[in-house]
Every structure is written in structure tokens, then in C-alpha cells.
Amino acid sequence: MPEEARSWQGRPAGLVSRTLACALDLAVVLTVLAGGYLVTSGLIFVVDPVRFRFPSVSRQALVGAAAALLVGYLAGSWRLAGRTYGDHVLGLRVAGSGGRRLGWARALGRAALCTVFPAGLLWVAVSPARRSVQDVLLRTTVVYDWSPHSGAPGSRS
């Protein structure tokens, strides 16, 4: 870990780093969604190349699929690793009480709240403890953590 980062280790993360991590996670989800669409289109093409047309997807179906994928990605990442890809890149970790990894119920609840009410993140800017609305409601925290194994099974995170 760089010397400059040591003083930040374990401290609550701020709005900018959390927003950048969220943007990376959204990019991951949109990339997976686009990849799924292209694979589906490719399979349709293989089955009937003569009459092939790109499938039409309704706005409701697209939003529903994106929301479901985002909730699953966030909840699974926070439960299993303590961090998403965006969190990993920015050196963040999501923790429950006592710094422990989130259980499935809290991870799913936090993921659903983050998906449905992303503006709750803005509370970090005015909260003395740097906690979002989701953090306050579910008693979670997001901290700077550059240790490689902080979210691994068996670790004391």
C-alpha cells in the first residue's frame, strides 16, 4: 500500500470516490446487458440468417432487466467480496456493523435501495459520518480499504 494511502485506510469514503465507483459499476452492468443483447441477436441470426432482424426490446423490459442485473451484481459483490469492481478500483469496501461483510438480506436491501434511490448517495456530502441514506437505513458504511483480501471468506473484515 502506498505511504500516502495508509492514513486513509479504514476511514469513511467520500462522495467523489463513491460516485466514481458507482459509475464504474454502472458501466459494468450496461456492458453485460449489451453483451447479452448481442449474444441473443447472434443466436437468432444463426438460427435464421435469411430473415434476421435485430430484436426489439421495450423500454420497460430494458429498464427491468438493467435493474435486476444491477441489484444482483451489487448484492452478490457486497455479500461475497465486500466490494464491487468499482469499489475495488477505487479502494473501497462496504461493511456492516463491526466492519463485517454484509449478509444476504442486508446486501440485497442495500442493492435495491441504491438501484431505486441512487440520489441517496448525495447525503454523503452533508453527513458528518460520510454515510449515504442507504448506509443510515441499513447500518452500513463504506470505507477506504486497499488490502487485497479484506472481503475474502475467512478474513476479519
C-alpha positions as CSV (number, residue, x, y, z in Angstrom):
1,M,0.0,0.0,0.0
2,P,1.4,3.4,-0.9
3,E,2.5,5.5,2.1
4,E,0.0,8.3,1.2
5,A,-2.9,5.8,1.4
6,R,-2.1,4.5,4.9
7,S,-3.6,7.4,6.7
8,W,-6.9,6.9,4.8
9,Q,-7.1,3.2,5.4
10,G,-10.4,2.4,7.3
11,R,-11.8,5.9,7.1
12,P,-15.2,6.6,5.7
13,A,-15.2,7.2,1.9
14,G,-16.3,10.5,0.4
15,L,-18.8,11.4,-2.3
16,V,-16.3,11.7,-5.2
17,S,-14.7,8.2,-4.8
18,R,-18.1,6.6,-4.1
19,T,-19.6,8.3,-7.2
20,L,-16.8,7.2,-9.4
21,A,-17.1,3.6,-8.1
22,C,-20.8,3.7,-8.8
23,A,-20.1,5.0,-12.4
24,L,-17.7,2.1,-13.0
25,D,-20.3,-0.4,-11.6
26,L,-23.0,1.0,-13.9
27,A,-20.6,0.7,-16.9
28,V,-20.0,-3.0,-15.9
29,V,-23.8,-3.7,-15.8
30,L,-24.5,-1.9,-19.0
31,T,-21.7,-3.7,-20.7
32,V,-23.1,-7.1,-19.6
33,L,-26.6,-6.0,-20.7
34,A,-25.3,-5.0,-24.1
35,G,-23.3,-8.2,-24.4
36,G,-26.4,-10.3,-23.6
37,Y,-28.3,-8.4,-26.3
38,L,-25.6,-9.1,-28.8
39,V,-25.3,-12.8,-27.9
40,T,-29.1,-13.2,-28.2
41,S,-29.0,-11.4,-31.6
42,G,-26.2,-13.6,-32.7
43,L,-28.1,-16.8,-31.8
44,I,-31.2,-15.5,-33.6
45,F,-29.0,-14.8,-36.7
46,V,-27.5,-18.3,-36.5
47,V,-31.0,-19.9,-36.4
48,D,-32.5,-17.9,-39.3
49,P,-30.0,-15.7,-41.1
50,V,-32.2,-15.0,-44.1
51,R,-35.0,-13.4,-42.1
52,F,-32.7,-11.9,-39.4
53,R,-33.6,-8.6,-37.7
54,F,-32.2,-7.2,-34.5
55,P,-34.8,-7.9,-31.8
56,S,-36.8,-5.0,-30.5
57,V,-36.8,-4.6,-26.7
58,S,-39.4,-2.5,-24.9
59,R,-38.2,0.3,-22.6
60,Q,-39.9,-1.4,-19.7
61,A,-38.2,-4.7,-20.4
62,L,-34.8,-3.0,-20.7
63,V,-35.2,-1.0,-17.5
64,G,-36.4,-4.1,-15.7
65,A,-33.5,-6.2,-16.9
66,A,-31.0,-3.5,-16.1
67,A,-32.4,-3.0,-12.6
68,A,-32.5,-6.7,-11.9
69,L,-29.0,-7.2,-13.1
70,L,-27.7,-4.2,-11.1
71,V,-29.3,-5.4,-7.9
72,G,-27.9,-8.9,-8.4
73,Y,-24.5,-7.6,-9.2
74,L,-24.3,-5.2,-6.3
75,A,-25.8,-7.6,-3.7
76,G,-23.6,-10.6,-4.8
77,S,-20.5,-8.5,-4.9
78,W,-21.1,-6.9,-1.4
79,R,-22.0,-10.3,0.1
80,L,-19.3,-12.4,-1.4
81,A,-16.3,-10.0,-1.7
82,G,-17.3,-6.9,0.3
83,R,-16.8,-4.8,-2.8
84,T,-17.9,-4.4,-6.4
85,Y,-15.5,-3.9,-9.3
86,G,-15.9,-0.1,-9.0
87,D,-15.1,-0.4,-5.2
88,H,-12.1,-2.5,-5.9
89,V,-10.7,0.0,-8.4
90,L,-11.3,3.0,-6.0
91,G,-10.1,1.1,-2.9
92,L,-13.4,1.0,-1.2
93,R,-15.2,-1.7,0.9
94,V,-18.8,-1.9,2.1
95,A,-19.1,-3.2,5.6
96,G,-21.8,-3.8,8.2
97,S,-21.6,-3.5,11.9
98,G,-18.2,-4.2,13.4
99,G,-16.6,-3.9,9.9
100,R,-18.0,-7.3,8.9
101,R,-19.1,-8.3,5.4
102,L,-22.8,-7.8,4.7
103,G,-25.2,-10.8,5.0
104,W,-27.5,-11.6,2.1
105,A,-30.5,-9.7,3.5
106,R,-28.6,-6.5,4.1
107,A,-26.7,-6.8,0.8
108,L,-30.0,-7.2,-1.1
109,G,-31.7,-4.4,0.7
110,R,-28.8,-2.0,0.1
111,A,-28.6,-3.0,-3.5
112,A,-32.3,-2.4,-4.0
113,L,-32.1,0.9,-2.3
114,C,-29.1,2.0,-4.3
115,T,-30.9,1.0,-7.5
116,V,-34.3,2.6,-6.8
117,F,-33.0,5.7,-5.0
118,P,-29.4,6.5,-6.2
119,A,-29.8,10.1,-5.1
120,G,-29.4,8.8,-1.5
121,L,-25.7,8.8,-2.2
122,L,-25.7,12.6,-2.1
123,W,-26.3,12.5,1.7
124,V,-22.6,11.6,2.0
125,A,-21.8,15.3,1.2
126,V,-23.6,16.6,4.3
127,S,-23.3,13.7,6.7
128,P,-20.5,14.2,9.3
129,A,-20.0,10.4,9.2
130,R,-20.0,10.3,5.4
131,R,-22.9,7.9,5.2
132,S,-25.5,7.8,2.4
133,V,-29.2,7.4,3.1
134,Q,-28.8,3.7,2.3
135,D,-26.0,3.4,4.9
136,V,-28.1,5.2,7.5
137,L,-31.1,3.0,6.9
138,L,-29.2,-0.3,6.8
139,R,-26.4,0.5,9.3
140,T,-23.6,0.0,6.7
141,T,-20.6,2.1,5.9
142,V,-18.2,2.4,3.0
143,V,-14.5,2.8,3.9
144,Y,-11.2,3.1,2.1
145,D,-9.6,-0.3,2.1
146,W,-6.7,-1.2,-0.1
147,S,-5.9,-4.5,1.4
148,P,-6.3,-7.3,-1.2
149,H,-8.1,-9.8,1.0
150,S,-10.3,-7.6,3.1
151,G,-13.5,-9.2,1.7
152,A,-12.3,-12.7,1.3
153,P,-14.0,-15.5,3.1
154,G,-12.3,-16.2,6.5
155,S,-10.9,-12.7,6.7
156,R,-11.8,-10.4,9.7
157,S,-13.4,-7.7,7.6
